[in-house]
Amino acid sequence: MLIALGLEFALGVASLLLVPVGRPDEWLPPQGRAVFVVHAGLGGMLGIGSLVIFVVASHGGRIVRLGALIGFVGLLLGAGGGILAAFHPWRLTGMGLMLAGIFVAFFGYLIPLLEQIQSEELE
């Protein structure tokens, strides 16, 4: 999940560079369309994956549940930002939410990994 989030971040930066910020309101801009579609598609798959992880983690330990919840909330923030970015007056807010969401999700999915590393060092 962390690798996919890193790839999604890189695609978001590429979209920012290829798709003009001053474009009119539209869901699928003509400039940078391929990168934009891959970015949106990967974001959608990450959202579905985070929901699956959240449901499966409900049977795990407290730290695993916390990480899954934080990751899910981060991806929801990013998805909301993606929706807002389609509308020109909200574009900057949307980009900020996407950036914040990806960092929150990355941190959330990193928590259980760090706990596992720490517990292996203590053994």
Secondary structure, 3 states (H helix, E strand, C coil): CHHHHHHHHHHHHHHHHHCCCCCCCCCCCCCCHHHHHHHHHHHHHHHHHHHHHHHHHCCCCHHHHHHHHHHHHHHHHHHHHHHHCCCHHHHHHHHHHHHHHHHHHHHHHHHHHHHHHHHHHHC
